[in-house]
Amino acid sequence: CARRERDLCCLVLADLSLSTDAWVSNEQRVIDVIQDSLWLFSEAMGATGDPFALYGFSSRRRDHIRFHRIKGFDERAGDQVRGRIGALKPGFYTRMGAPIRYATQLLARRPEAVRLLLILSDGKPNDVDHYEGRYGIEDTRMSLQAARQAGVRPFCVTIDREGEGYLPHLFGTAGYTVLRRPAELPARLPQLYAQL
């Protein structure tokens, strides 16, 4: 019998801000966990056959937003992608609104019925130009509302222990998960994708 095509695509948006340089254990920093997660996720996605893309983001004020293409939808997850994952470096801040808007544009062009935006983060929206606190949260919330209106399903996976304080406001009660142990991220990400 013919394999039924799953009408699904996914874009992973990884936080590459300076806070990802923090150590989660004696051996690993947050960035190391994110790199492992992206590579394992690539391998898992290769097995599903679902189209996927990997991007990273960080910012320094609104006029300097870094949006790294790690793997485009049209690329194979081979050595080149592995190299890009290995070369990721933490830097700057976590301005989430703009990268979410850009990722939404990329996903909105996709033909699949279900378009998933998986956001990997280690903290709340933050930047040097008054983006911390309420303004950053509201800008992020507006970008997520726009994503939903464009037919994109955002979901956040965070290792921020204080996430429960602001994530329901951004993602809704079923739109996020907080991992208490960051080292679990590589194994949990494909599982979460399968559940979504």
N, C-alpha and C positions, 0 to 999 in steps of 0.2 A: 504494500500500500504506500501511497505517496506521503512524504512527510509534510504535515500541514505547516505552512509558514506562519511563524508568530509575527503578529503585526506590531512590532515593538522596537523602539530604539532608545538609547540611553546616552546622555552626556554627563560625564563626571567632572565636577568643578572642584579642584583642590586648593585649599588655602595654603599659600606659600609665604605667609607673612613672617616677620622676624620671630614671633613667638613660637614658631615651629622649630626653632633652634633649641628649645628647652628639652632637657633630658627627662625621659619617662622611666628609665631604668638605668642601671650601670652601663648597659651596652648600647642603648638606643635613645636617639632623640625623636621628637615628634616627626620631623622631616623623614627620618629613616623608616618610621612606621608608615607614613604616607607613601613613600616610594615602594615599599614592599606591597602595600595595599593596591597601588595602581598596577603593579606588574602581575600580581596574583589575579586581580580583577580582569586584566587583559586576557590572561590564560583561560579563566573561567568563561569569559564572554566569547572567546574563540570557539569554545565547546558548544555554546548555545547557538552560535551563528547569528545572533542579533547584532545589527549595526550599532557601533558605539564610538564615542569620541572621548578623549581625555584632555582637559585644559587645566591650567593652574593660574592663580591670580594673586596679586598683591598691589599695593597702591602707596603713593605718597602725594596726598592732596588729589583734588578732582581732576587736575590736568595731567596727572602722571599715573595712569592705571596700567599695570602690566598684566597682559592676558596672554599666557603662554600656550601655544598649541603643542601639546605633547603627542597627540595622535588625532588626526582628522577622521571623519566618518569614512572617507574614501581610502584610507591607508591601512595596510596590513600591520598587525602587531608583531613586528619582527625585531631584528637587532637594532635598527635605527630608533625605534620607539623605546626599546630597552635603554639605549644610550641616552636618550632625552630624559627618561625617568631618572637615570643615574646622575645626570648633570644638574638636577633641580637643586636650587639653593634658597635658603630662607632669606627674606629681605623685606623691609618696609612694613606696611600696615594692612589692615583688613577692611577695605572699603568694599562692601558686598553688593550694593545696589547695582553699580555699573556692570560688573562682570555677570551678574544674574541677567541683566537686560540683554547683554550681548549673547550670552548662552541661549537665551530665549529666542533671539532672532535666528540663531543657527538651527535650533530645534524646530522652529516654526516653518522652516523650509523643507523639513523632512516629510516624506509621504506616509510614514507609519501612523497608524491610528493612535497608539499609545506612545507618548514622548516623555521620557522620564529625565528629570534633572536631579542628579545626585550630588549634593554639596557636602564635601568633607571639610570640617572646620575644627579649630581648637579653641575658639573664643568668639566673643560677640563682635559685631561690626565696630570698627575703630579706625580713626585716621587723625592726622594732626590738625586739620582745619575744622574744628568743632564737629567732627563726625562721630565722636564718642557720645555715649549716652543716648538721649531720646531721639536726636536728629538721625543718627546712624541707624537706629532701630526702625524708625518710621520710613526712612528712605529704602531700607531693605524690605520692609513690609509692602511698600508700594510696588517695588520691583517684582515681588512674589505674587502680588495680586495680578499684575500685568501678565506674568507668566501663565497663571491659571486661566486668565481670559484668552490667552493665545493657544490654549489647549495643551499646555505643558504641565506635567505633574512634578512639582518640586518636593524633594525629601532631603532632610539634613541628617547627616551622621556626625555627631560631635563627641569630642572627648572633654568638653568643658563641663566641669562638675557644677558650675553655676548656671548651666544651660537651662535648667528647669525654670529659672526666673524670667527668661525672655523668649525662649523658643516657642511655647504655646501661642504667644501673641503673634509671632512671625509665621509659623508653619501649621498652626492648629494642633490639637492634641494627638492626632495620629500621623502627623507629618514629619516627625523627627524621632531619633533615638539617641540617648546619651550612653556612651560606652564608659563604664567606670574604669576599665583597664585598657589603656590605649594600645597595649601590645596585642589585644584581641582584634583590632581593626582589620588586618589582612585576611583573617579567617572569616570574620563576620560579614564583610562587604558582599561577597558573592551570595551568602545566605540571605542577606537582607534584600538583595536584588531579586532573588528567586521568590521571596515572599511578596514583594511588590508586584 
